[in-house]
Amino acid sequence: MGKRQESDAQSVLDRVSSETSAIAAELRRYQLYAQAQSALGRMQATMGIDVVPSEVVSKGLDGLSAAIEQRLNVLDHGAGLVVADRAAQAVADRANQAVARK
């Protein structure tokens, strides 16, 4: 092979390597995001936080998805905790009242 062909081949290999690295980095980012979401879910379950609202207007998947999304938005702002047992609910109520006073 001539020098130009070798240079062209190396250029193609460099581009493929660069694109492969970018794809691998994006995959790692999505994996880390998924792990963070999983950890958040485990933490909420451990604390007894229920992400499903007590009242859902629609029983369909779209309605339930919208209700859960709205509930998670409320939880992201530190208010409206709903937990599974009464003792934890009392603590959550006090936390909600403290947030409301601010």
C-alpha positions as CSV (number, residue, x, y, z in Angstrom):
1,M,0.0,0.0,0.0
2,G,1.1,3.5,-0.7
3,K,1.5,6.2,1.9
4,R,-1.7,7.9,1.0
5,Q,-3.8,4.6,1.3
6,E,-2.2,3.9,4.7
7,S,-3.0,7.5,5.8
8,D,-6.6,7.1,4.6
9,A,-7.0,3.8,6.3
10,Q,-5.6,5.2,9.5
11,S,-8.0,8.1,9.3
12,V,-11.0,5.8,8.9
13,L,-9.8,3.7,11.9
14,D,-9.3,6.9,14.0
15,R,-12.9,8.0,13.1
16,V,-14.4,4.6,13.9
17,S,-12.5,4.5,17.2
18,S,-13.6,8.0,18.1
19,E,-17.3,7.2,17.3
20,T,-17.1,3.9,19.2
21,S,-15.7,5.8,22.3
22,A,-18.5,8.3,22.1
23,I,-21.1,5.6,21.9
24,A,-19.5,3.8,24.9
25,A,-19.5,7.0,26.9
26,E,-23.2,7.6,26.2
27,L,-24.0,4.0,27.2
28,R,-22.1,4.5,30.5
29,R,-24.0,7.7,31.1
30,Y,-27.4,6.0,30.6
31,Q,-26.3,3.1,32.8
32,L,-25.3,5.5,35.6
33,Y,-28.6,7.3,35.3
34,A,-30.5,3.9,35.5
35,Q,-28.5,2.9,38.6
36,A,-29.3,6.3,40.2
37,Q,-33.0,5.9,39.5
38,S,-32.9,2.3,40.9
39,A,-31.1,3.5,44.1
40,L,-33.7,6.2,44.5
41,G,-36.5,3.7,44.1
42,R,-34.9,1.4,46.7
43,M,-34.4,4.3,49.1
44,Q,-38.1,5.3,48.7
45,A,-39.2,1.8,49.3
46,T,-37.0,1.5,52.4
47,M,-38.5,4.7,53.8
48,G,-42.0,3.6,53.0
49,I,-42.7,6.3,50.5
50,D,-45.5,5.4,48.1
51,V,-45.1,7.0,44.7
52,V,-48.5,5.8,43.6
53,P,-51.1,8.5,44.6
54,S,-53.9,7.4,46.9
55,E,-56.4,8.6,44.3
56,V,-56.0,8.2,40.6
57,V,-58.6,9.7,38.3
58,S,-58.0,7.3,35.4
59,K,-57.3,3.6,35.7
60,G,-55.7,3.5,32.3
61,L,-51.9,3.4,31.8
62,D,-51.8,7.0,30.6
63,G,-53.7,8.2,33.6
64,L,-51.6,6.2,36.0
65,S,-48.4,7.4,34.4
66,A,-49.5,11.0,34.6
67,A,-50.5,10.6,38.2
68,I,-47.1,9.0,39.2
69,E,-45.2,11.6,37.2
70,Q,-47.1,14.4,39.1
71,R,-46.5,12.6,42.4
72,L,-42.7,12.3,41.7
73,N,-42.6,16.0,40.9
74,V,-44.1,16.7,44.3
75,L,-41.6,14.4,46.0
76,D,-38.7,16.0,44.1
77,H,-39.7,19.3,45.8
78,G,-39.7,17.7,49.3
79,A,-43.4,17.9,50.0
80,G,-46.4,15.6,50.0
81,L,-44.8,12.5,51.4
82,V,-47.1,9.5,51.6
83,V,-45.8,6.5,53.3
84,A,-47.0,3.0,53.9
85,D,-47.4,2.8,57.7
86,R,-49.0,5.1,60.3
87,A,-45.8,5.8,62.3
88,A,-43.9,6.9,59.3
89,Q,-46.9,8.8,58.1
90,A,-46.9,10.9,61.3
91,V,-43.2,11.8,60.6
92,A,-44.0,12.6,57.0
93,D,-47.0,14.8,58.1
94,R,-44.7,16.8,60.4
95,A,-42.2,17.2,57.5
96,N,-44.9,18.3,55.2
97,Q,-46.1,20.9,57.7
98,A,-42.5,22.2,58.2
99,V,-42.1,22.6,54.4
100,A,-45.5,24.3,54.2
101,R,-44.5,26.9,56.8
102,K,-41.3,27.9,54.9
